[in-house]
Amino acid sequence: MDRVEQGKWAPVANERIRAQVELLTPVEREYFEERAGILEYGSTIERTAAEALALQQTNVTFKK
C-alpha cells in the first residue's frame, strides 16, 4: 500500500504526474484532489490538465 490509503481517491488520470502524486502525504493529496476538482469542474479544462495544474499549486503551497 502506498502512503495514501488504498482506494480513498480515484486513480490519477494524468500518467505523466501519477508517480509524483502517489508520493504526496495524505494532507497534500487531499489538497491536490480538491484543487483538481475545482479546476476541472469550475472551468473548461480537461481532467489531465487540471491535475497537472493542481500538482503545481500543491507543490507551491507545500513548498516542495
Sequence and secondary structure as in RCSB ss.txt:
>XXXX:A:sequence
MDRVEQGKWAPVANERIRAQVELLTPVEREYFEERAGILEYGSTIERTAAEALALQQTNVTFKK
>XXXX:A:secstr
  SS TTSS   S TTTHHHHHTS HHHHHHHHHHHHHHHHSSS  HHHHHHHHHHHHHHHTT 
